[in-house]
Structure formats: structure tokens, C-alpha cells
Amino acid sequence: MNETSNVETGLTIGEICKRAYDTAEAKGFHEAQGKDGHKFPTFVMMTVEALGRAVEADRQGDEPRKRVMLEHADCAVGKLLEGDMDGTPVLFGTQAMLMVTEIVEAVGGYHAGDMANVAEEFADLIIRLADTALQFDLDLEAAILAKLAQNEGRPHLHGGKKY
């Protein structure tokens, strides 16, 4: 522990995941998941997912797939407006949408020139990600190391992406 900041240093990603998971569990967030109230953020996340896939299709110059993804987003928005959210698995969608909210808050901090807030929201994002990884029994540390190695071996702008 650092005496002045009371923050641990040198934690592994696995230790960060465990700490985030244990804190969310202790504060009641895990028991609240899976309730009907989580259907709304799940459908919002479905919309965000479709929009994200449309951006990825645009990066790859795949106009037909981009149009399909935009239609999927439109369909998800329609379901939101109609309140037609029955039968939707909620846990992962809710967790993903909560991560998106942290990014949105970081963007707001950036636009306000508040870089301390940006750092705080990025920390929230990593904490939510770490908690979610353990909820789904994912070895985030191994996945990050594997992905870093994979990315290091890729060519410049791999896959012919525009950005």
C-alpha cells in the first residue's frame, strides 16, 4: 500500500478482477441482477451492439453489412419504444451497457476539460469489466496477454481497416 494515497500497487489483473467482483457482491449488485428492471439496459445495449457492428463494417468498407446492422439497431429501438422486452437474457447486456455508461461519463469529463473525471470513469470501466469477467468465469489476465501478443504480430492497420 502507498502510504499517501491508500491505494494498492502492483496488483495483477486477476487480483483486480477478484477485488472488483467481491466488492460488487458485498454491495448487493450481483443479487440485483437478472431482475425485470435490467431488460431496458439490455435492449439499449443491443442497439449499441448493432451500431458498433455497423461502425466495424464501415471500417472494413462493408456497406451491405453496415446497412444490415443499422436495421438491427432500428429494430432494437422499436422494441424499446414498444416495451417488447420479454424473454431477453439480461445479465450480460446489462453489464455491457453499464460499461458503456462509464465511457459516456468519461467523454463528458473530457468535453468539460476534467481529466481527473476521465481517469475516474476509466477506472470505473475497468472495475465493471473486471467484475463482469469473474461473473462469467473468464480469465481476463490470460485473455489480455494473449490479445497483446496477437496485436503485436499484426501488420499496420490489419484487416484493411480504414481506422
C-alpha positions as CSV (number, residue, x, y, z in Angstrom):
1,M,0.0,0.0,0.0
2,N,1.1,3.5,-0.8
3,E,1.0,5.5,2.5
4,T,-0.1,8.8,0.9
5,S,-2.9,7.5,-1.4
6,N,-4.0,4.4,0.4
7,V,-4.1,2.6,-3.0
8,E,-2.5,-0.8,-3.6
9,T,0.0,-1.0,-6.3
10,G,1.4,-4.0,-8.2
11,L,-1.9,-5.9,-8.3
12,T,-2.3,-8.5,-11.1
13,I,-5.2,-8.3,-13.4
14,G,-6.6,-11.4,-11.7
15,E,-6.4,-9.7,-8.3
16,I,-8.1,-6.6,-9.6
17,C,-10.9,-8.8,-11.0
18,K,-11.3,-10.6,-7.7
19,R,-11.4,-7.3,-5.7
20,A,-14.0,-5.8,-8.1
21,Y,-16.1,-8.9,-8.0
22,D,-16.0,-9.2,-4.2
23,T,-16.9,-5.5,-3.8
24,A,-19.9,-5.7,-6.2
25,E,-21.0,-8.9,-4.4
26,A,-20.7,-7.3,-1.0
27,K,-22.6,-4.2,-2.1
28,G,-25.6,-6.2,-3.4
29,F,-25.1,-5.6,-7.1
30,H,-25.0,-9.3,-8.0
31,E,-28.2,-10.1,-6.2
32,A,-30.0,-7.2,-8.1
33,Q,-29.0,-8.6,-11.5
34,G,-31.4,-10.7,-13.6
35,K,-34.5,-8.7,-12.4
36,D,-37.0,-7.3,-14.9
37,G,-35.6,-3.8,-14.5
38,H,-32.5,-5.0,-16.3
39,K,-34.4,-5.6,-19.6
40,F,-34.2,-1.9,-20.6
41,P,-30.4,-1.6,-20.4
42,T,-30.1,-4.9,-22.2
43,F,-32.1,-3.6,-25.1
44,V,-30.2,-0.4,-25.1
45,M,-27.1,-2.5,-25.3
46,M,-28.5,-4.5,-28.2
47,T,-28.9,-1.2,-30.0
48,V,-25.3,-0.1,-29.1
49,E,-24.0,-3.5,-30.2
50,A,-25.7,-3.2,-33.6
51,L,-24.3,0.4,-34.0
52,G,-20.9,-0.8,-33.0
53,R,-21.1,-3.6,-35.6
54,A,-22.1,-1.0,-38.2
55,V,-19.0,1.1,-37.4
56,E,-16.9,-2.0,-37.7
57,A,-18.4,-2.8,-41.1
58,D,-17.8,0.8,-42.1
59,R,-14.1,0.4,-41.0
60,Q,-13.9,-2.6,-43.3
61,G,-15.7,-0.9,-46.2
62,D,-18.6,-3.5,-46.0
63,E,-21.6,-1.3,-46.9
64,P,-24.1,-4.1,-47.1
65,R,-23.3,-5.4,-43.6
66,K,-23.3,-1.8,-42.3
67,R,-26.9,-1.4,-43.6
68,V,-28.0,-4.6,-42.0
69,M,-26.5,-3.6,-38.6
70,L,-28.2,-0.2,-38.8
71,E,-31.5,-2.1,-39.5
72,H,-30.9,-4.3,-36.4
73,A,-30.3,-1.1,-34.3
74,D,-33.5,0.3,-35.6
75,C,-35.4,-2.9,-34.7
76,A,-34.0,-2.8,-31.2
77,V,-35.0,0.8,-30.7
78,G,-38.5,-0.1,-31.9
79,K,-38.7,-2.9,-29.3
80,L,-37.6,-0.4,-26.6
81,L,-40.3,2.1,-27.6
82,E,-42.9,-0.6,-27.7
83,G,-41.8,-2.1,-24.4
84,D,-41.5,-5.5,-26.1
85,M,-38.6,-6.9,-24.0
86,D,-39.9,-10.3,-22.8
87,G,-37.7,-13.3,-22.9
88,T,-34.5,-11.3,-23.1
89,P,-31.4,-12.6,-21.3
90,V,-30.4,-9.7,-19.2
91,L,-27.2,-10.1,-17.2
92,F,-24.6,-9.7,-19.9
93,G,-26.5,-7.0,-21.7
94,T,-26.9,-5.0,-18.5
95,Q,-23.3,-5.4,-17.6
96,A,-22.2,-4.3,-21.0
97,M,-24.5,-1.3,-21.0
98,L,-23.1,-0.2,-17.6
99,M,-19.7,-0.2,-19.1
100,V,-20.9,2.0,-21.9
101,T,-22.3,4.4,-19.4
102,E,-18.8,4.7,-17.9
103,I,-17.4,5.6,-21.3
104,V,-20.2,8.2,-21.8
105,E,-19.3,9.7,-18.5
106,A,-15.6,9.8,-19.4
107,V,-16.5,11.6,-22.7
108,G,-18.5,14.1,-20.7
109,G,-15.5,14.7,-18.5
110,Y,-13.2,15.1,-21.5
111,H,-15.5,17.7,-23.0
112,A,-15.6,19.6,-19.7
113,G,-11.8,19.5,-19.6
114,D,-11.9,17.4,-16.4
115,M,-9.2,14.9,-17.0
116,A,-9.4,13.7,-13.4
117,N,-13.0,12.7,-14.1
118,V,-11.9,10.9,-17.3
119,A,-9.4,8.9,-15.3
120,E,-12.1,8.1,-12.6
121,E,-14.6,7.0,-15.2
122,F,-11.9,4.8,-16.9
123,A,-11.3,3.3,-13.5
124,D,-15.0,2.6,-13.1
125,L,-15.0,1.0,-16.6
126,I,-12.1,-1.3,-15.7
127,I,-13.7,-2.2,-12.3
128,R,-17.0,-3.1,-14.1
129,L,-15.1,-5.1,-16.7
130,A,-13.2,-7.0,-14.0
131,D,-16.3,-7.8,-12.1
132,T,-18.1,-9.0,-15.2
133,A,-15.1,-11.2,-16.2
134,L,-15.4,-13.1,-12.9
135,Q,-19.2,-13.3,-13.1
136,F,-18.7,-15.2,-16.4
137,D,-15.7,-17.1,-15.2
138,L,-13.4,-15.5,-17.7
139,D,-9.6,-15.4,-17.2
140,L,-9.2,-11.8,-18.2
141,E,-5.5,-11.7,-17.4
142,A,-4.7,-14.6,-19.8
143,A,-7.0,-13.1,-22.5
144,I,-5.3,-9.7,-22.2
145,L,-1.8,-11.3,-22.5
146,A,-2.9,-13.4,-25.5
147,K,-4.5,-10.4,-27.2
148,L,-1.5,-8.2,-26.7
149,A,0.7,-10.9,-28.3
150,Q,-1.7,-11.3,-31.2
151,N,-1.9,-7.5,-31.8
152,E,1.9,-7.1,-31.6
153,G,2.2,-9.6,-34.5
154,R,-0.4,-7.9,-36.7
155,P,0.5,-5.6,-39.6
156,H,-0.2,-1.9,-39.7
157,L,-4.0,-1.3,-39.9
158,H,-4.5,-5.0,-40.1
159,G,-7.5,-6.4,-42.0
160,G,-7.6,-3.5,-44.4
161,K,-9.5,-1.3,-41.9
162,K,-9.9,2.4,-42.6
163,Y,-9.4,3.5,-39.0
